[in-house]
Amino acid sequence: MIKVITYGTFDLFHEGHYNLLKRAKDLGDYLIVGVTTESYDQTRGKLNVVDSLMTRIENIRKTGFADEIIIEESIGQKIQDIKKYQVDIFTVGSDWVGQFDYLKDYCKVIYLDRTKNISSTMLREQNMQIQRIGVIGTGRIAQRFMPEVRQVSGVNAQAVYNPHRESAARFAERWGLDCYDKLDDFYAAVDAVYIASPHETHYDYIKSALQHDKHVLCEKPMVLKEAEADELFRMAKERKKILFEGIKTAYCPGFNQLMGIACSGMIGNIRNIEACFTKLERTDGRELTDLKYGGSFVELGSYCMLPIMKIFGENYTDVRFDMIKAENGLDLFTKAFFTYPNGMATATCGLGVKAEGKLLISGTKGYIVAEPPWWKTTYFEVHHENPGEVEKYSDRFIEEGLRYEVSDFLSMINGSSKSKFKLTRSESVAFASVMEKFLKENQRG
Ligand code: C2G
C-alpha cells in the first residue's frame, strides 16, 4: 500500500484545495491530510485565517479523498509524521517548490501544479472590504510600521499625512503612498488611520479621525490623561468605530500565551509582578530632551504596566513613583510601585540606566520568568518549588511584531471580537490615568 501525506491550512476551502487533494489521493492508496492549527499558522505568519480548525477539517472530510486527517502543530512535525505513519510520498502544491526537498531523505517528494487564479488570500480579500489605511506621522515608528502592514492581507497602506509636506512626500516616495498635507483630503482617501505622530498630538488626531468616521490605531501612549482616554473611547463607541491603542506586546502570540498561563492558576495565586524594560538612549534624542513628554516612564511605562494591569486589574489601591532624574528634570530611571489588595507590582523603566529587563510573575505555587526582550515574547519558563520542574514555552515573534496588532485591528473592524480581550478599553484608560498621575507628580501635568 502506498501512503501519501499532504499538509495545509485549507482556509475557505476552494477548487485549488480540492484539485490538490484529488491528485494527492491518486498518487497512492492511502491519503493522510495534515491540517494546521491556528497557533501554528500564527507562528508561521498566517494571521488572517477565517475558518476554525473544525470547519477546515470538516471541509476536507467532505471531499472523501482523505483516509485520515491529522493536526499539524509545529514546524518539525513533518519528519516525525512521515516516520510514524510510514509515508511513501509527501506532496504539496507547486508554490512550495524546493522548500520541502529536505524530506527526500525520508520519502519521495512531489510538488503538484498549483491551480491558477484561486487562493484563500484572494477569497479572504473578496469576503471583506479592503481597508485603506493612512499613516499620520513619518518618524521612526511609522517607518517600522510600513513593512509590517504589508504582511497583513485585507489592508492596503494608501496614504500618508504630515503637516510638513516635504516629510510626507519623502515618506510617500519611499513606501509608494499618496501624500497629503491637508487633513480633510487625507481622511477622504482612507478608511482607517495609524497614528505615529508625537505623543502630544495624539488626542487631536484621534478626535478628528473619529469625527471623520475613521477607525483608529494609535501608538502608545495613546493619551496621557484619563479623561481624554475616556472621552475618545466613548466617542469611538458612539460612532461605531474601532479605537485601538498600539502596544505591540499586547497582541503578540507569545505574550498572550504567557498571560493565559499566568491566569490559569498554574502558578497558584499571583502575588508579585516585576516588569522591567530599559534601553539606553542618546542624551540628545527626543526621548531625553522633550521636557514635557520625554523620559523613561512615558516612553516605556505602557509595556511594563501591561502585564500588571492584565493580571491584577485596574483597581490598584496605590501607585507610587521613585525616580532618578537628569539635570533637565526628565526621568532616566523610574520605578512605579503598585499596591493591590492581594498583591504588589513594580514597573521599572530606564532610558539612562540599564537593568536586567525581566518579567517575573510570582505566585503561591511557582513563578513565570521571561527574559528581555519579553515585550517581544518568544520564550518563557514556568518554575515550581522543585528546581528540576521547569516548563518551557516558546512562540514566534516576527520582525517588528506590529503585524499582530494590525491583524487584530482589522479583524475588529471586520466585526470579529476575538481580539477584544487582548487590550481592553479600560486597560488603556488605566494606563492614561497612571501616566497622568506620574506627570502631575513631576509638575509636568
Ligand atoms: N493549493 C493549490 N492551488 C491553489 C491554492 C492552494 O494547489 N490555488 C495547494 C497548496 O499548494 C497546498 C494546499 O493547497 O498544497 C493547501 O494550501 P494552503 O491552505 O494555502 O496551505 P499552505 O500554507 O500551503 O500549507 O505545513 C503546511 C503546509 O506546508 C502547506
Boltz pocket constraint, residues with backbone or C-beta under 6 A from the ligand:
constraints:
  - pocket:
      binder: B
      contacts: [[A, 6], [A, 7], [A, 8], [A, 9], [A, 10], [A, 11], [A, 16], [A, 17], [A, 20], [A, 36], [A, 72], [A, 91], [A, 92], [A, 93], [A, 94], [A, 95], [A, 96], [A, 112], [A, 113], [A, 114], [A, 115], [A, 116], [A, 117], [A, 118], [A, 119], [A, 120]]
      max_distance: 6.0
